[in-house]
Amino acid sequence: MKATNTLKSAEAVDVKGILSQRGTMSAEEWNQMRRAISSDQVALARLEIDSLLREIEGGKHDPGQTTRAGVGAYLLGQHVIADRLLSSTTGDAVGTYVHALVLMSLDRLGESEAKFAAASKAGFDPVECTLKRAGVIRLQGRLDEAEQAVRQSGAEGARRAEYSYQMGCILSDRGDTYGAIEYFERAVDMDPHHSQALFRLAEQNALYGNDAEAIRLYEQSLSRAPYHMAAMLNLGLLYEDRGNYSSAAFCFRRILSFDPNHARARMYMKDIEATQEMYYDDDMAKNEQRMAHLLSRPVTDFELSVRSRNCLASMNIKTLGDLTNTPENELLEGKNFGETSLVEIQELMTAHGLRIGQNLQASAKPRDAATPWAAPVPGILPLGGMELSPQEQALHLRPVADLNLSVRARKCMARLGIASLGELVQRTADELLATKNFGVTSLNEIRQQLSEHGLKLRND
């Protein structure tokens, strides 16, 4: 799957060396850490960051390393931990800048705005801080002030992808969709890996049914850290809708590896399992047969160090399938089995589309409503002679986009040709449930959204 391909490093990053430093973190070290997370070094980088986090949790309080641990936690998507570690950062330009990014991710916008200003004063790239701060101002609804801040970045700012991205967001918030798209495309032209601009372009393509292009853009947006769960979630839903269940499942598992309690990802995994049972065919049978053959292959078939081979043998791990049923911590508890051996085994499993302990996945639990995503469609359905007040008629004429539905519910509306609230309320729950990939969760979502407008489905 393209979305999971990491970038090959032109030169290996000394992640351990960067994390072990005690002084303030440099901008170059920050860029190297991002590159390592986005490359084939990701497994090693994760181990080194996790190791430092354990040291900090164990009482090690060197300010420089605490900041580096917080930066690492942010790159791994652990924003609450990153906030706690970076909250005590003083005088570290990179640490302050990353803390501002963390606060923005946690929707603490006022604090984030102040942190970006502080990062600029501390010496972090002032143009970048100005543009990011403008984005936080925009998120608080102060569009004119945000635009003024973007333009204050001057000629240097205008040469950056972030400038075009922020201008695109401002235009989008003002309702100028085509102007926004032009700016997002300009941002991607300047930086083909600008994840947020790619996300917005992917979102627009999905909104208008251009799923193939949306998938390509979401995949491209996930080529550089930090990875955004919303992009991974939406990509998984698009894969699922096109019947690519294995790729969809990978996306949802990746989310769960960062956040095991992510409600939507857990439910989508359950939906995929149910769908696979409904649409089981010869191709799936062949895939299962190939997977069974792969899992039965002995670990002795692969090039491993003598230490790794001996450790696996001592733990009676004979096949790749055994590794999928063994948690990483159990491997690390093995005699003479260290992190170097763990990385070696991880790389072996990744090369074959597997991961250690993947078959220990916990069962899924119900989710809440999905990421809002809807497209207005013109037209109304006759209202069957109902006597409606002018206010009620206006409500029935409103597009289904006003319900702010998830992508799955939106696609159901498109398949049924439902454009307005008036058309929707003339449908029964059974009619909706009969649509492909539309389940009880989506039905409850629609009922909840309609109830907020004082409406119900027919026969409800």
C-alpha positions in Angstrom: 0.0 0.0 0.0 1.5 3.3 -1.0 0.4 5.1 2.1 2.6 2.9 4.3 5.8 3.3 2.3 8.4 5.2 4.3 11.1 7.3 2.7 14.5 5.9 2.2 17.1 7.9 4.1 19.9 9.2 1.9 22.0 9.2 5.0 21.2 7.4 8.3 20.2 9.7 11.2 22.0 9.2 14.5 18.7 9.2 16.5 20.3 7.9 19.7 23.0 10.5 19.5 20.5 13.4 19.0 18.3 12.1 21.9 21.3 11.7 24.3 22.4 15.3 24.0 21.8 17.4 27.1 21.8 20.9 25.6 19.1 22.7 23.7 17.9 21.1 20.5 18.9 22.6 17.2 16.6 23.2 14.2 18.8 20.8 12.2 18.4 18.1 14.9 14.6 18.7 14.7 14.6 18.2 10.9 16.8 15.1 11.2 14.3 13.6 13.7 11.4 14.2 11.4 13.4 12.6 8.6 14.2 9.5 10.6 10.5 9.0 11.6 9.5 9.3 7.9 12.2 6.9 6.7 13.1 3.2 7.0 14.6 4.1 10.4 11.2 4.5 11.9 11.3 1.3 14.0 14.7 2.2 15.5 13.6 5.8 16.1 10.5 4.6 17.9 12.6 2.3 20.1 15.1 5.1 21.0 12.3 7.6 21.8 10.4 5.1 23.9 13.6 4.3 25.8 14.2 7.9 26.6 10.6 8.4 27.6 11.0 5.5 30.1 14.1 7.1 31.5 12.3 10.4 32.0 9.3 8.6 33.6 11.8 6.9 35.9 12.9 10.2 37.4 15.6 11.5 35.0 14.9 15.2 34.8 17.7 16.7 32.7 16.0 19.7 31.0 17.6 19.1 27.6 16.7 15.5 27.4 13.2 16.1 28.8 12.7 18.5 25.9 14.0 16.0 23.4 11.7 13.3 24.9 8.8 15.7 24.4 9.7 16.3 20.8 10.0 12.6 20.2 6.6 12.0 21.9 5.1 14.6 19.5 6.6 12.9 16.5 5.0 9.6 17.7 1.6 11.2 18.1 1.7 11.1 21.9 0.4 14.7 22.3 -0.6 14.5 26.0 2.8 13.2 27.0 4.5 15.7 24.8 2.5 18.6 26.4 3.5 17.4 29.9 7.2 17.1 29.0 7.4 20.4 27.0 5.4 22.5 29.5 8.6 23.1 31.5 10.7 24.0 28.5 12.4 27.4 28.8 14.9 29.0 26.4 14.8 26.1 23.9 13.5 27.5 20.6 12.7 24.1 19.1 11.1 22.8 22.2 8.9 25.9 22.4 8.0 25.7 18.7 7.1 22.0 19.0 5.1 22.7 22.2 3.1 25.2 20.2 2.3 22.5 17.6 1.3 20.2 20.4 -1.1 22.7 21.9 -2.6 23.3 18.5 -3.2 19.6 18.1 -4.9 19.6 21.6 -7.1 22.5 20.5 -5.7 24.8 23.1 -5.5 27.6 20.6 -4.9 30.6 22.8 -1.9 28.9 24.4 -0.6 27.8 21.1 -0.8 31.3 19.7 1.3 32.6 22.6 3.8 29.8 22.3 4.5 30.4 18.6 5.2 34.1 19.5 7.5 32.9 22.3 9.3 30.4 19.9 10.0 33.3 17.5 11.5 35.4 20.3 13.5 32.4 21.5 15.2 32.2 18.1 13.1 29.7 16.0 12.5 30.6 12.4 10.4 33.8 12.8 8.7 33.5 9.4 7.6 29.9 10.1 6.4 31.0 13.6 4.4 33.9 12.1 2.7 31.7 9.5 1.9 29.0 12.1 0.6 31.6 14.5 -1.6 33.0 11.7 -3.1 29.5 11.3 -4.0 29.4 15.0 -5.6 32.8 14.8 -7.7 31.6 11.9 -8.8 28.6 13.8 -10.2 31.0 16.4 -12.3 32.6 13.8 -10.3 35.9 13.4 -9.9 35.6 9.7 -9.0 39.3 8.9 -6.3 39.2 11.6 -5.0 35.9 10.4 -4.7 37.2 6.8 -2.9 40.3 8.1 -0.5 38.0 10.0 0.2 35.9 6.9 1.0 39.0 4.9 3.3 40.3 7.6 5.7 37.4 6.8 6.6 39.4 3.7 8.5 38.4 0.6 10.3 35.6 2.5 7.0 34.1 3.6 5.4 34.3 0.2 8.1 32.0 -1.1 7.1 29.2 1.3 4.5 26.5 0.9 3.1 27.3 4.4 2.2 30.8 3.2 0.0 29.4 0.4 -1.5 26.8 2.7 -2.6 29.4 5.2 -4.0 31.7 2.6 -5.9 28.7 1.2 -7.4 28.0 4.6 -8.5 31.6 5.0 -10.2 31.6 1.6 -11.8 28.3 2.4 -13.2 29.6 5.7 -14.6 32.6 3.8 -16.4 30.2 1.4 -14.1 30.8 -1.7 -13.5 27.1 -2.5 -11.9 27.5 -5.9 -9.5 30.2 -4.6 -8.6 28.0 -1.7 -7.9 25.0 -4.0 -5.6 27.2 -6.1 -3.5 28.1 -3.0 -3.4 24.5 -1.8 -2.1 23.4 -5.2 0.5 26.1 -5.1 1.6 24.9 -1.7 2.0 21.4 -2.9 3.9 22.6 -6.0 6.4 24.3 -3.6 6.5 21.4 -1.2 5.2 18.0 -2.5 5.1 16.7 1.1 3.2 19.5 2.7 0.8 17.1 4.6 -1.8 19.6 5.5 -2.2 21.1 2.0 -2.4 17.6 0.6 -5.0 16.7 3.2 -7.2 19.7 2.2 -6.9 18.8 -1.5 -7.7 15.2 -0.8 -10.7 16.3 1.3 -12.0 18.4 -1.6 -11.6 15.6 -4.1 -13.4 13.2 -1.9 -16.1 15.7 -1.3 -16.9 15.7 -5.0 -16.5 12.0 -5.6 -13.0 12.0 -7.1 -12.0 9.1 -4.9 -9.0 7.9 -6.9 -7.4 11.3 -6.7 -8.3 11.7 -3.1 -6.6 8.4 -2.3 -3.4 9.4 -4.1 -3.3 12.7 -2.2 -4.0 11.1 1.2 -1.2 8.6 0.5 1.2 11.5 -0.4 0.2 13.4 2.7 1.3 10.4 4.8 4.8 10.4 3.4 6.3 12.6 6.1 6.0 12.8 9.8 4.1 13.8 11.9 1.3 11.6 10.6 -2.2 12.9 10.9 -4.8 10.4 12.2 -7.6 12.2 10.3 -5.7 11.5 7.0 -5.2 7.9 7.9 -8.8 7.5 8.9 -10.2 9.1 5.8 -7.8 7.1 3.6 -9.0 3.9 5.3 -12.6 4.7 4.6 -11.9 5.4 1.0 -10.1 2.1 0.6 -13.0 0.3 2.3 -15.5 1.9 0.0 -13.6 0.7 -3.0 -13.4 -2.8 -1.6 -9.7 -2.7 -0.7 -10.3 -4.1 2.7 -6.7 -5.2 3.5 -5.4 -1.6 2.9 -8.3 -0.2 4.9 -7.6 -2.5 7.8 -3.9 -1.5 7.7 -4.9 2.2 8.1 -7.2 1.5 11.0 -4.6 -0.7 12.7 -2.0 2.0 12.3 -4.3 4.4 14.1 -4.9 1.9 16.9 -1.1 1.4 17.3 -0.9 5.2 18.2 -4.3 5.3 20.1 -5.6 1.9 21.1 -8.8 3.6 22.4 -9.6 5.4 19.1 -13.4 4.7 19.0 -13.9 5.2 15.2 -10.9 3.2 14.1 -12.0 0.3 16.4 -15.5 0.3 15.0 -14.3 0.5 11.4 -12.1 -2.5 12.0 -15.2 -4.3 13.2 -17.1 -3.2 10.1 -14.3 -4.5 7.9 -14.4 -7.9 9.6 -18.2 -8.1 9.1 -17.8 -6.9 5.4 -15.2 -9.5 4.7 -17.6 -12.2 6.0 -20.4 -10.9 3.7 -18.2 -10.6 0.6 -16.0 -13.6 1.0 -14.9 -14.7 -2.5 -12.2 -16.7 -4.3 -9.7 -13.9 -4.4 -10.0 -13.6 -0.6 -9.6 -17.3 -0.2 -6.5 -17.2 -2.3 -5.1 -14.3 -0.2 -5.8 -16.2 3.0 -4.1 -19.3 1.5 -1.0 -17.2 0.7 -1.0 -15.6 4.1 -1.3 -19.1 5.8 1.7 -20.2 3.7 3.7 -17.1 4.7 2.8 -17.5 8.4 4.0 -21.1 8.3 7.4 -20.3 6.9 10.2 -21.1 9.4 12.3 -18.2 10.7 15.3 -20.2 9.7 14.4 -19.4 6.1 15.5 -15.8 6.6 18.9 -14.1 7.1 19.1 -13.3 10.8 22.0 -12.8 13.1 23.1 -15.8 15.2 22.0 -14.1 18.4 18.5 -13.5 17.0 18.2 -17.1 15.8 19.4 -18.5 19.1 17.0 -16.3 21.1 14.0 -17.3 18.9 14.9 -20.9 19.2 15.2 -20.7 23.0 11.7 -19.2 23.1 10.3 -21.9 20.8 9.4 -19.4 18.1 9.7 -21.4 14.9 7.6 -19.5 12.3 6.5 -16.1 11.2 3.1 -17.0 12.5 4.6 -17.5 16.0 6.0 -14.0 15.9 2.5 -12.6 15.0 1.3 -14.2 18.2 4.1 -13.0 20.5 4.1 -9.5 22.0 7.3 -7.4 21.7 7.8 -7.1 25.4 7.9 -10.9 25.7 10.6 -11.0 23.1 12.6 -8.4 25.0 12.3 -10.6 28.1 14.1 -13.4 26.4 17.7 -14.1 27.5 20.3 -12.2 25.4 17.5 -10.7 23.3 18.0 -6.9 23.1 16.7 -3.9 21.1 19.1 -4.6 18.2 17.6 -8.1 17.7 14.1 -6.6 18.1 14.7 -4.1 15.3 16.1 -6.9 13.1 12.9 -9.0 13.6 10.7 -5.9 13.1 12.4 -5.2 9.7 12.0 -8.9 8.7 8.3 -8.8 9.5 7.7 -5.4 7.8 9.4 -6.7 4.6 6.6 -9.3 4.5 3.7 -7.0 5.4 3.6 -8.4 9.0 4.3 -7.1 12.4 5.2 -8.6 15.7 2.1 -9.5 17.8 -0.4 -8.3 15.2 -2.7 -11.3 15.9 -3.0 -10.2 19.5 -5.3 -7.2 18.4 -8.0 -6.6 20.9 -11.6 -6.9 19.8 -13.2 -3.7 18.6 -15.8 -1.5 20.4 -18.5 0.8 19.1 -17.5 4.2 17.7 -19.0 7.6 17.6 -19.8 9.7 14.5 -17.0 9.9 11.9 -15.1 12.8 10.6 -17.5 15.4 9.1 -17.5 15.2 5.3 -20.4 16.0 3.1 -21.3 17.4 -0.4 -24.3 19.5 -1.3 -26.5 18.2 -4.1 -29.1 20.3 -5.7 -32.8 19.4 -6.0 -35.7 18.5 -3.7 -38.3 15.8 -3.4 -42.0 16.6 -3.5 -43.3 16.8 0.1 -46.5 14.8 -0.5 -48.9 17.6 0.2 -47.7 18.2 3.7 -48.8 21.6 5.1 -45.5 23.3 6.0 -44.9 26.7 7.3 -42.4 28.9 5.4 -39.8 28.1 8.1 -40.4 24.4 7.7 -40.2 24.6 4.0 -36.9 26.3 4.2 -35.7 23.6 6.6 -36.8 20.8 4.2 -35.0 22.6 1.3 -31.7 22.7 3.1 -29.0 20.4 1.6 -28.0 17.2 3.4 -24.5 18.8 3.7 -25.9 20.8 6.6 -26.1 17.5 8.6 -22.3 17.4 8.6 -22.3 13.6 7.9 -19.5 11.1 7.9 -18.1 9.9 4.6 -19.9 6.6 4.8 -23.3 8.3 5.4 -22.6 10.9 2.7 -22.0 8.2 0.1 -25.2 6.5 1.1 -27.0 9.8 0.4 -25.3 10.0 -3.0 -26.2 6.5 -3.9 -29.9 7.0 -3.0 -30.0 10.4 -4.8 -30.9 12.2 -1.5 -30.1 15.9 -1.9 -32.1 17.7 0.7 -33.4 17.2 4.3 -36.9 17.0 2.8 -35.9 14.0 0.7 -34.1 12.3 3.6 -37.1 12.5 6.0 -39.2 10.7 3.5 -36.9 7.6 3.7 -37.3 4.9 6.2 -34.6 3.4 8.3 -34.9 0.1 6.4 -34.3 1.8 3.1 -31.1 3.4 4.4 -29.9 0.1 5.9 -30.4 -1.7 2.6 -27.6 0.5 1.0 -24.1 -0.9 0.6 -21.7 -0.3 3.5 -24.5 1.5 5.5 -24.9 0.1 9.0 -26.6 0.9 12.3 -23.9 3.3 13.3 -24.5 5.5 10.3 -28.3 5.2 10.8 -27.9 6.4 14.4 -25.7 9.2 13.2 -28.3 10.4 10.8 -31.1 10.1 13.4 -29.0 12.2 15.8 -28.3 14.9 13.2 -31.9 15.1 12.1 -33.1 15.3 15.7 -30.9 18.4 16.2 -33.0 20.0 13.5 -36.3 18.7 14.9 -36.7 16.1 12.2 -37.2 12.4 11.9 -37.0 9.6 9.3 -40.3 8.3 8.0 -42.0 5.9 10.4 -39.6 6.8 13.2 
